[in-house]
Amino acid sequence: MDDSELARRSATNFGEMLATIGRYGVGPDAEIRRPDAVGAAIDALGDNPWFNAVVVPADAAPPADDPLLPYCLWTFVDHAEGRIEDPQIATPCMGLALEDAPRTAGGGPVEVVSPSLGVVGAMNDRAYDSGPAFGPLAVRLADDRVRTHGLLADGRPVCVAMTLTLGDDLGIHYVATEAGHRRRGLATTLLTEVMERARSDGLRTATLQASPDGRPVYRRMGFREVGLMRGFVRTGTAPGP
């Protein structure tokens, strides 16, 4: 699987997740589907680039700014007419062929649970200090392609992830670990098991968009950077300091 195809899949899955959150989390009018932009307009989240946003498909040119488009426009190119780039939110897209993904280690099976959507949303809000942004949207998701995954400690989820299956691509989203349980390899253990199950189900690739903290973890798992997703916000809305 070459980098250009993995980049295409990563962008497509990112946009599809945003559109799904818009459709179920807010309502059909929030979902945006155009040849040059897929995502959601969630006005209540204002200048949040992770939810009030659209993704430009890898093979499309960014649209000129349009009042019907949301705050942030994500694209691989370095210019979007009528918008300014916020370089601080630029995010690497990463991917791998599942045949190359790490296998679970010996020592017995790993118990992966399916935490509630609300738990995954709330843990992400805590982990990324975003306030109640994702939690209220996550609880409404009703898409069979979306699944939750988690590891327990003391009977409660402490590391979680959400996936969206699109064709034979497993999109990995919203990976979070509670503060007191970080740097113990939990995310690696969880995602290794999730990808092994996806490979057994016949999926071919896994893609994601990496946070600064997550990037070295994903690199060690065999993910490679296949493109830089740049965030362009509305003109007149200055990027943060």
Secondary structure as GFF3:
##gff-version 3
##sequence-region A 1 241
A	DSSP	alpha_helix	3	20	.	.	.	ID=ss1
A	DSSP	pi_helix	21	26	.	.	.	ID=ss2
A	DSSP	three_ten_helix	28	30	.	.	.	ID=ss3
A	DSSP	beta_strand	31	34	.	.	.	ID=ss4
A	DSSP	beta_strand	37	40	.	.	.	ID=ss5
A	DSSP	three_ten_helix	43	45	.	.	.	ID=ss6
A	DSSP	beta_strand	53	55	.	.	.	ID=ss7
A	DSSP	beta_strand	72	75	.	.	.	ID=ss8
A	DSSP	beta_strand	83	85	.	.	.	ID=ss9
A	DSSP	three_ten_helix	87	89	.	.	.	ID=ss10
A	DSSP	beta_strand	91	97	.	.	.	ID=ss11
A	DSSP	three_ten_helix	98	100	.	.	.	ID=ss12
A	DSSP	alpha_helix	117	127	.	.	.	ID=ss13
A	DSSP	alpha_helix	135	138	.	.	.	ID=ss14
A	DSSP	beta_strand	146	153	.	.	.	ID=ss15
A	DSSP	beta_strand	156	166	.	.	.	ID=ss16
A	DSSP	beta_strand	169	177	.	.	.	ID=ss17
A	DSSP	three_ten_helix	179	181	.	.	.	ID=ss18
A	DSSP	alpha_helix	186	200	.	.	.	ID=ss19
A	DSSP	beta_strand	205	209	.	.	.	ID=ss20
A	DSSP	alpha_helix	214	220	.	.	.	ID=ss21
A	DSSP	beta_strand	224	234	.	.	.	ID=ss22
###
